[in-house]
Amino acid sequence: MPSLQHLAPSQLITLLQQFNTTNNHAIYPIWLNNEGQNVIGLLPKTIFEIHSQNQLTQKQRQNCSFDDFGYCNSVFNPGADTATNTATNKAAKAVDIGELTAALEAYQQLSLKQSASQHTANVGYQDGLMGFISYDLSAYHLANANRVANANHMQTRAHHVESSYLTPNQPQLFLGHYDIYLTYQHQKWHLHTTTEEAMAQAATIENWLNDLVSDVKLPTPKPLSLLPLWQKSAYHQAFNKIQDYLTAGDCYQINLTQCWQGELSNQQLVDYLPSLHQSTQAPFAGYLALGNYELLSCSPELFFTFAKNAQGENCIITKPIKGTRPRGQNVAADQANKNELASSEKDIAENVMIVDLLRNDLGKYAKTGTVKVPKLFDIESFSNVHHMVSTITATLKDDISPWTVLFESLPAGSITGTPKKRAVEIINELEAKPRGAYCGTMGYLNFDGTGQWNVLIRTLQASDNNVSLWAGGGITIASDCAAEYQECFHKVGNLLKILHQ
């Protein structure tokens, strides 16, 4: 009989999702690896959601008893009190990013005052919001920014733009205030509760967790085959069109991705999580279940870390990836591939383009003179590939919220291109379908302003049993079509193999 303390994080979240599905209970289980600072959240107090109709919904937990709980649902009204919003106006307008960040900041400030726990800066999740923001949502708002500002723009055109960017019937944003969560330290699980309501149920929750792991067993997943949506000729056609745009001067770099698809049969995406994580050991892995939608990430890429410096100022770190080589079959071949990447003029040029883009993004919110690049063109090795990674840091202005920086910097430059807005428009034109959460971000932001967010690459999505996996790379004028096509397989080949076993 298994015990709670014998389970690895990827195993425990699998059992929690089993319970979630079997009992038809919406406990909204989420797991974040956070470079080994594992956290699992369940039964959030408050939820902010945006679905494909592009409206913000706020949900409030009615109680946190595991045998009797539910959520009160409302469409968010920007004019109402964020903390007690009970609006039911079904004709509410599409969400505005400025209104969304204002709502999250107001909730953050109120919750910080009401929190029953003490915060220690820079030690992982403590009390805040965990979840994800889709690529679709951020790309839509970036591409549509000027149109939204034009009051004379036709509503039918706006609807067409929205529908072409947003994946139908799929969540675009989920952020939950997890006042009940577990951390995994020194091979032991620790239960944390941060509100008085949750603290009152702590003993009951702990007993429930122990009963859960004693009654269920880990599933044995069936082989899952994912096939590319594009034939090689379709990729070549899109690549050639990008070369036309690059030659015409629309962009300097465009990130082209392709999709693999398959179908689940009497199983869940989470069933594959233990073996996927054991193989990849991805530093920014994560999992989230929302009804019939699952998000499973094996991401190696950091988008943002928000931290406090010695003076108590909000600081930010970002580590874009641009440049890839496969791992070698032996030590000598592996080192040769690594050396080739480190000396590649093409990859260095791609990397510096994205570094400059992110320096520009952060420069809008940073104190003068604080944007730095302490590491440029580092080579970091992962289970299946070597990546070229640079590091950019900055200190935020005192009046700038981390939420503002996060939303206004999405989608990440490393998975779009430069200039970003035009790259996003070309991606929307050429790729086979909207990306969904892929290339968005998943993570947490504590109420004290510290947090960490990944870039959702090497990421699987499942919706109504349909599974998708994407991969791609940055295309420049110097790119070779065959090499770029093969790089996609280098990036997800190990995931495809594990799923098919």
C-alpha positions as CSV (number, residue, x, y, z in Angstrom):
1,M,0.0,0.0,0.0
2,P,1.5,3.3,-1.0
3,S,1.9,6.2,1.4
4,L,1.9,9.9,0.7
5,Q,5.6,10.2,1.5
6,H,6.5,7.5,-1.0
7,L,5.1,9.4,-4.0
8,A,7.1,11.7,-6.3
9,P,5.4,14.9,-7.3
10,S,4.5,13.7,-10.8
11,Q,2.9,10.6,-9.2
12,L,0.9,12.5,-6.6
13,I,-0.6,14.9,-9.1
14,T,-1.6,11.9,-11.2
15,L,-3.5,10.4,-8.3
16,L,-5.1,13.7,-7.5
17,Q,-6.3,14.0,-11.1
18,Q,-7.6,10.4,-10.9
19,F,-9.8,11.4,-8.0
20,N,-10.8,14.6,-9.7
21,T,-12.1,12.6,-12.7
22,T,-13.6,9.6,-11.0
23,N,-15.6,11.7,-8.5
24,N,-16.5,14.4,-11.0
25,H,-15.1,16.9,-8.5
26,A,-13.6,20.2,-9.6
27,I,-10.6,20.4,-7.3
28,Y,-8.5,22.0,-10.0
29,P,-5.2,20.1,-9.3
30,I,-2.0,21.9,-10.4
31,W,1.7,21.0,-10.2
32,L,4.7,23.2,-10.8
33,N,8.2,21.9,-10.7
34,N,9.9,25.3,-10.3
35,E,13.5,24.0,-10.8
36,G,12.9,21.4,-8.1
37,Q,10.9,23.6,-5.7
38,N,7.8,21.4,-6.3
39,V,4.3,22.7,-5.4
40,I,0.9,21.1,-5.8
41,G,-2.2,23.1,-5.3
42,L,-5.8,22.0,-5.0
43,L,-9.3,23.4,-4.4
44,P,-8.4,27.1,-4.9
45,K,-10.3,29.8,-2.9
46,T,-10.8,32.1,-5.9
47,I,-10.5,31.4,-9.7
48,F,-10.0,33.8,-12.6
49,E,-10.8,32.2,-16.0
50,I,-11.0,33.3,-19.6
51,H,-12.5,30.9,-22.2
52,S,-12.8,31.2,-26.0
53,Q,-15.5,33.8,-25.7
54,N,-12.8,36.0,-24.3
55,Q,-14.7,37.0,-21.1
56,L,-13.2,37.0,-17.6
57,T,-15.1,34.8,-15.2
58,Q,-14.5,34.8,-11.4
59,K,-15.4,31.9,-9.2
60,Q,-15.5,31.7,-5.4
61,R,-15.2,28.5,-3.4
62,Q,-18.2,27.9,-1.2
63,N,-16.3,25.8,1.4
64,C,-13.2,23.6,1.5
65,S,-14.7,20.4,2.8
66,F,-13.7,17.6,0.4
67,D,-17.1,15.8,0.8
68,D,-19.1,19.0,0.1
69,F,-17.7,21.8,-2.0
70,G,-18.6,24.0,-4.9
71,Y,-18.0,27.3,-6.7
72,C,-20.1,30.3,-7.2
73,N,-19.7,31.5,-10.8
74,S,-19.9,35.1,-12.2
75,V,-18.9,37.1,-15.2
76,F,-16.4,39.7,-14.1
77,N,-17.6,43.3,-14.2
78,P,-14.7,45.8,-14.4
79,G,-16.7,48.4,-12.5
80,A,-17.4,46.2,-9.5
81,D,-15.3,45.5,-6.4
82,T,-12.8,42.8,-7.5
83,A,-12.8,40.9,-4.2
84,T,-16.6,40.7,-3.9
85,N,-17.6,40.6,-7.6
86,T,-21.0,39.0,-8.0
87,A,-21.9,40.5,-11.4
88,T,-24.1,38.3,-13.7
89,N,-24.1,40.5,-16.7
90,K,-23.9,37.9,-19.5
91,A,-23.4,40.6,-22.1
92,A,-20.1,41.7,-20.6
93,K,-17.5,42.9,-23.1
94,A,-14.4,41.0,-24.0
95,V,-11.6,41.3,-21.4
96,D,-9.2,44.2,-21.7
97,I,-5.6,43.4,-20.6
98,G,-5.4,46.7,-18.6
99,E,-8.6,45.9,-16.7
100,L,-7.5,42.3,-16.1
101,T,-4.1,43.3,-14.6
102,A,-5.9,45.9,-12.5
103,A,-8.3,43.3,-11.2
104,L,-5.5,40.9,-10.3
105,E,-3.5,43.6,-8.6
106,A,-6.5,44.6,-6.5
107,Y,-7.1,41.0,-5.5
108,Q,-3.4,40.6,-4.7
109,Q,-3.3,43.6,-2.4
110,L,-6.5,42.6,-0.6
111,S,-5.4,39.0,-0.2
112,L,-1.9,40.1,1.1
113,K,-3.7,42.0,3.9
114,Q,-6.0,39.1,4.7
115,S,-3.4,36.3,4.5
116,A,-3.0,34.3,7.7
117,S,0.5,33.2,6.8
118,Q,3.9,35.0,6.9
119,H,5.7,35.5,3.6
120,T,9.5,34.9,3.2
121,A,10.8,36.3,-0.1
122,N,12.3,34.2,-2.8
123,V,11.5,30.7,-1.5
124,G,8.9,29.4,-4.0
125,Y,5.2,29.5,-3.9
126,Q,3.7,30.6,-0.6
127,D,0.4,32.3,-1.1
128,G,-0.7,33.8,-4.4
129,L,-2.1,32.8,-7.8
130,M,-1.0,29.8,-9.8
131,G,-2.1,28.9,-13.4
132,F,-1.4,29.6,-17.0
133,I,-1.9,32.2,-19.8
134,S,-2.3,30.9,-23.3
135,Y,-0.3,32.0,-26.3
136,D,-3.6,32.5,-28.1
137,L,-4.9,35.2,-25.7
138,S,-1.7,37.2,-25.6
139,A,-1.2,36.9,-29.4
140,Y,-4.7,38.1,-30.0
141,H,-4.3,41.1,-27.8
142,L,-0.9,42.0,-29.3
143,A,-2.1,41.7,-32.9
144,N,-5.4,43.4,-32.2
145,A,-4.0,46.2,-30.0
146,N,-4.3,49.0,-32.6
147,R,-7.7,47.8,-33.8
148,V,-9.1,47.8,-30.3
149,A,-7.9,51.4,-29.9
150,N,-9.7,52.5,-33.1
151,A,-13.3,53.2,-32.0
152,N,-14.4,53.2,-35.7
153,H,-13.2,49.7,-36.3
154,M,-16.0,47.4,-37.4
155,Q,-17.2,44.9,-34.8
156,T,-17.5,42.1,-37.4
157,R,-13.8,42.5,-38.3
158,A,-12.8,42.3,-34.6
159,H,-14.8,39.1,-34.2
160,H,-13.0,37.6,-37.2
161,V,-9.6,38.5,-35.8
162,E,-10.6,37.0,-32.4
163,S,-11.9,33.8,-33.8
164,S,-8.7,33.2,-35.9
165,Y,-6.4,33.6,-32.9
166,L,-8.4,31.8,-30.2
167,T,-8.7,28.0,-30.0
168,P,-12.4,27.2,-29.9
169,N,-13.9,25.7,-26.7
170,Q,-10.6,25.8,-24.8
171,P,-9.5,27.9,-21.7
172,Q,-7.3,30.9,-22.5
173,L,-6.4,31.8,-18.9
174,F,-6.7,30.2,-15.5
175,L,-5.4,31.7,-12.3
176,G,-6.3,30.2,-9.0
177,H,-5.7,31.4,-5.4
178,Y,-4.4,28.2,-3.9
179,D,-4.6,28.6,-0.2
180,I,-4.3,24.8,0.1
181,Y,-1.0,23.4,-1.3
182,L,1.7,20.9,-0.8
183,T,5.5,21.4,-1.1
184,Y,8.0,18.6,-1.5
185,Q,11.2,19.1,0.4
186,H,13.9,16.5,1.4
187,Q,11.7,13.7,0.0
188,K,8.8,14.7,2.2
189,W,5.4,16.3,1.6
190,H,4.3,19.3,3.7
191,L,0.7,20.6,3.7
192,H,0.3,24.4,3.8
193,T,-2.9,26.4,4.4
194,T,-2.9,30.2,4.2
195,T,-6.4,31.3,5.0
196,E,-8.4,30.8,8.2
197,E,-11.0,28.8,6.4
198,A,-8.3,26.4,5.0
199,M,-6.5,26.2,8.3
200,A,-9.6,25.0,10.0
201,Q,-9.8,22.1,7.6
202,A,-6.0,21.2,7.6
203,A,-6.3,18.0,9.6
204,T,-9.3,16.8,7.5
205,I,-7.4,17.6,4.3
206,E,-4.3,15.7,5.5
207,N,-6.5,12.6,6.4
208,W,-8.2,12.8,3.0
209,L,-4.8,12.8,1.2
210,N,-3.6,9.8,3.1
211,D,-6.8,7.9,2.4
212,L,-6.6,8.9,-1.3
213,V,-3.1,7.4,-1.8
214,S,-4.0,4.2,0.0
215,D,-7.1,3.5,-2.1
216,V,-5.8,4.1,-5.6
217,K,-2.9,3.0,-7.8
218,L,-1.0,4.6,-10.6
219,P,-2.4,4.0,-14.0
220,T,-0.5,2.0,-16.7
221,P,-0.8,4.2,-19.9
222,K,-1.6,2.7,-23.3
223,P,0.7,3.6,-26.2
224,L,-0.3,6.9,-27.7
225,S,0.7,7.7,-31.3
226,L,0.8,11.4,-32.4
227,L,1.1,12.2,-36.1
228,P,2.2,15.5,-37.7
229,L,-0.6,17.7,-38.9
230,W,1.7,18.9,-41.7
231,Q,3.3,16.9,-44.4
232,K,6.9,17.9,-45.2
233,S,5.8,19.8,-48.2
234,A,3.4,21.9,-46.1
235,Y,6.2,22.9,-43.8
236,H,8.4,23.8,-46.8
237,Q,5.6,25.9,-48.2
238,A,5.3,27.9,-44.9
239,F,9.1,28.2,-44.6
240,N,9.3,29.6,-48.2
241,K,6.6,32.1,-47.4
242,I,8.5,33.2,-44.3
243,Q,11.6,33.7,-46.4
244,D,9.5,36.0,-48.6
245,Y,8.5,38.1,-45.6
246,L,12.1,38.2,-44.3
247,T,13.3,39.3,-47.7
248,A,10.6,42.0,-47.9
249,G,11.7,43.3,-44.5
250,D,8.6,42.5,-42.5
251,C,10.7,40.7,-39.8
252,Y,14.2,39.7,-38.9
253,Q,13.1,36.4,-37.4
254,I,9.9,34.4,-37.3
255,N,9.2,31.3,-35.1
256,L,7.5,28.7,-37.2
257,T,5.9,25.7,-35.4
258,Q,4.1,22.6,-36.4
259,C,1.6,20.3,-34.6
260,W,1.4,16.6,-33.9
261,Q,-2.1,15.2,-33.0
262,G,-3.6,12.0,-31.6
263,E,-6.5,10.8,-29.6
264,L,-6.8,9.4,-26.0
265,S,-8.8,6.2,-25.5
266,N,-10.2,5.6,-22.0
267,Q,-7.2,7.4,-20.5
268,Q,-6.0,10.8,-19.5
269,L,-2.9,12.8,-20.4
270,V,-1.8,12.8,-16.8
271,D,-1.3,9.1,-17.0
272,Y,1.9,9.7,-19.1
273,L,3.2,12.4,-16.7
274,P,5.4,10.2,-14.4
275,S,7.3,8.6,-17.3
276,L,7.6,11.9,-19.2
277,H,9.0,13.7,-16.2
278,Q,11.3,10.9,-15.2
279,S,12.8,11.0,-18.7
280,T,13.0,14.7,-19.3
281,Q,13.5,16.1,-15.7
282,A,12.4,19.4,-17.2
283,P,13.2,22.2,-14.8
284,F,9.9,24.1,-15.5
285,A,7.5,21.2,-15.9
286,G,3.9,21.5,-14.9
287,Y,0.4,20.1,-15.0
288,L,-3.1,21.5,-14.8
289,A,-6.5,19.9,-15.2
290,L,-9.6,22.0,-16.0
291,G,-12.6,19.8,-16.6
292,N,-12.1,18.1,-20.0
293,Y,-8.9,20.1,-20.6
294,E,-5.4,19.0,-19.5
295,L,-2.1,20.9,-19.9
296,L,1.1,19.0,-19.4
297,S,4.4,20.7,-19.8
298,C,8.0,19.4,-20.0
299,S,9.4,22.9,-20.5
300,P,13.1,23.6,-20.2
301,E,12.6,27.4,-20.6
302,L,12.2,30.1,-18.0
303,F,10.2,33.1,-19.0
304,F,10.3,35.3,-15.9
305,T,11.5,35.0,-12.3
306,F,10.2,37.8,-10.1
307,A,12.3,38.3,-6.9
308,K,13.1,40.8,-4.2
309,N,16.6,42.3,-3.9
310,A,18.3,43.3,-0.7
311,Q,16.6,46.7,-0.9
312,G,13.2,45.1,-1.2
313,E,12.8,46.2,-4.9
314,N,11.1,44.0,-7.4
315,C,13.7,42.4,-9.7
316,I,13.2,40.2,-12.8
317,I,15.2,37.5,-14.6
318,T,14.5,36.1,-18.0
319,K,16.4,33.3,-19.8
320,P,15.4,33.0,-23.5
321,I,16.4,29.9,-25.5
322,K,17.4,30.3,-29.1
323,G,19.7,27.7,-30.6
324,T,19.4,23.9,-30.5
325,R,21.5,20.8,-31.2
326,P,20.6,17.1,-30.5
327,R,22.5,15.2,-27.8
328,G,25.1,12.9,-29.2
329,Q,25.2,9.1,-29.2
330,N,28.4,9.1,-27.2
331,V,30.5,11.5,-25.1
332,A,32.6,12.6,-28.1
333,A,29.7,13.2,-30.4
334,D,27.8,15.0,-27.7
335,Q,30.6,17.4,-27.0
336,A,31.0,18.0,-30.8
337,N,27.4,19.0,-31.1
338,K,27.7,21.3,-28.1
339,N,30.8,22.9,-29.5
340,E,29.1,23.3,-32.9
341,L,26.2,25.1,-31.3
342,A,28.5,27.4,-29.2
343,S,30.3,28.5,-32.4
344,S,27.3,28.8,-34.7
345,E,27.1,32.3,-36.2
346,K,23.5,31.7,-37.2
347,D,22.4,30.6,-33.8
348,I,24.3,33.4,-32.1
349,A,22.6,35.9,-34.4
350,E,19.1,34.4,-33.7
351,N,19.9,34.5,-29.9
352,V,21.0,38.1,-29.9
353,M,17.9,39.2,-31.8
354,I,15.7,37.8,-29.0
355,V,18.0,39.2,-26.3
356,D,17.6,42.7,-27.8
357,L,13.9,42.3,-28.1
358,L,13.6,41.3,-24.4
359,R,15.9,44.1,-23.3
360,N,13.6,46.4,-25.1
361,D,10.5,44.8,-23.5
362,L,12.0,45.1,-20.0
363,G,13.4,48.6,-20.6
364,K,9.8,50.0,-20.6
365,Y,9.3,48.8,-17.0
366,A,12.8,48.9,-15.5
367,K,14.7,51.5,-13.6
368,T,17.2,53.4,-15.8
369,G,20.5,51.6,-16.1
370,T,19.3,48.3,-14.5
371,V,18.8,46.2,-17.6
372,K,21.8,43.8,-17.7
373,V,22.9,40.7,-19.7
374,P,25.1,38.8,-17.2
375,K,25.2,35.7,-19.4
376,L,25.2,35.6,-23.2
377,F,25.1,32.5,-25.4
378,D,25.5,30.0,-22.6
379,I,25.1,26.4,-23.6
380,E,22.7,24.4,-21.3
381,S,22.2,20.6,-21.8
382,F,18.9,18.8,-21.3
383,S,17.8,15.2,-21.7
384,N,17.5,15.3,-25.5
385,V,19.1,18.6,-26.7
386,H,21.6,21.3,-26.1
387,H,20.2,24.8,-26.0
388,M,21.8,28.3,-26.3
389,V,20.6,30.4,-23.4
390,S,21.1,34.0,-22.4
391,T,20.2,35.7,-19.2
392,I,18.7,39.2,-18.8
393,T,18.1,40.9,-15.5
394,A,16.4,44.2,-14.5
395,T,15.0,46.1,-11.5
396,L,11.4,47.2,-11.9
397,K,10.3,50.7,-11.3
398,D,8.5,51.2,-8.0
399,D,5.1,51.9,-9.6
400,I,5.2,48.8,-11.9
401,S,3.4,45.6,-11.0
402,P,4.8,42.2,-11.9
403,W,1.4,41.4,-13.4
404,T,1.8,44.3,-15.8
405,V,5.2,43.2,-16.9
406,L,4.0,39.6,-17.4
407,F,1.0,40.4,-19.5
408,E,2.5,43.2,-21.5
409,S,5.6,41.0,-22.3
410,L,3.6,38.1,-23.6
411,P,3.9,36.3,-25.9
412,A,7.6,35.6,-25.3
413,G,10.0,36.8,-27.9
414,S,11.8,33.5,-28.2
415,I,8.6,31.8,-29.6
416,T,7.4,34.6,-31.8
417,G,10.2,36.6,-33.5
418,T,11.1,40.2,-34.1
419,P,9.5,42.6,-34.5
420,K,7.1,40.7,-32.3
421,K,3.7,42.1,-33.5
422,R,4.3,41.5,-37.2
423,A,5.8,38.0,-36.4
424,V,2.6,37.1,-34.5
425,E,0.5,38.2,-37.4
426,I,2.5,36.1,-39.8
427,I,2.4,33.1,-37.5
428,N,-1.4,33.4,-37.4
429,E,-1.5,33.4,-41.2
430,L,0.8,30.5,-41.8
431,E,0.4,27.9,-39.1
432,A,-2.2,25.2,-39.4
433,K,-4.2,26.1,-36.4
434,P,-4.1,28.3,-33.2
435,R,-1.5,27.2,-30.7
436,G,-3.7,27.2,-27.6
437,A,-1.7,27.2,-24.5
438,Y,1.5,26.1,-26.3
439,C,4.1,29.0,-26.2
440,G,2.1,30.7,-23.5
441,T,3.2,30.6,-19.9
442,M,2.6,28.6,-16.7
443,G,3.6,29.5,-13.2
444,Y,2.8,31.5,-10.1
445,L,2.9,34.9,-8.6
446,N,2.9,35.3,-4.8
447,F,1.0,38.2,-3.3
448,D,4.3,39.7,-2.3
449,G,5.2,40.1,-5.9
450,T,7.7,37.2,-6.2
451,G,7.1,34.3,-8.6
452,Q,8.2,32.3,-11.6
453,W,6.8,31.6,-15.0
454,N,7.9,29.2,-17.8
455,V,7.5,29.3,-21.6
456,L,5.1,26.5,-22.5
457,I,7.3,24.7,-25.0
458,R,7.6,20.8,-25.1
459,T,4.0,21.0,-24.0
460,L,1.0,18.7,-24.5
461,Q,-2.6,19.7,-24.5
462,A,-5.7,17.4,-24.3
463,S,-9.2,18.7,-25.0
464,D,-12.2,16.2,-25.3
465,N,-9.6,13.4,-25.7
466,N,-7.8,15.2,-28.6
467,V,-4.1,15.5,-27.9
468,S,-1.7,18.0,-29.5
469,L,2.0,18.5,-29.2
470,W,4.0,21.3,-31.0
471,A,7.5,22.1,-31.9
472,G,9.3,24.7,-34.0
473,G,12.2,27.1,-34.2
474,G,13.2,30.6,-35.2
475,I,13.6,31.1,-39.0
476,T,16.0,33.8,-40.3
477,I,17.2,34.6,-43.8
478,A,20.2,32.2,-43.2
479,S,18.0,29.3,-42.2
480,D,18.1,26.0,-44.0
481,C,14.6,24.4,-44.5
482,A,15.7,20.8,-44.1
483,A,17.6,21.6,-40.9
484,E,14.8,23.6,-39.4
485,Y,12.3,20.8,-40.2
486,Q,14.6,18.2,-38.5
487,E,15.1,20.4,-35.5
488,C,11.4,20.1,-34.7
489,F,11.8,16.4,-34.4
490,H,14.9,16.8,-32.2
491,K,12.9,18.8,-29.8
492,V,9.9,16.4,-29.3
493,G,11.3,13.1,-30.5
494,N,11.9,11.8,-27.0
495,L,8.3,12.8,-26.0
496,L,6.8,11.1,-29.0
497,K,8.8,7.9,-28.2
498,I,7.7,7.8,-24.5
499,L,4.1,8.4,-25.4
500,H,4.2,5.5,-27.9
501,Q,5.9,3.0,-25.6
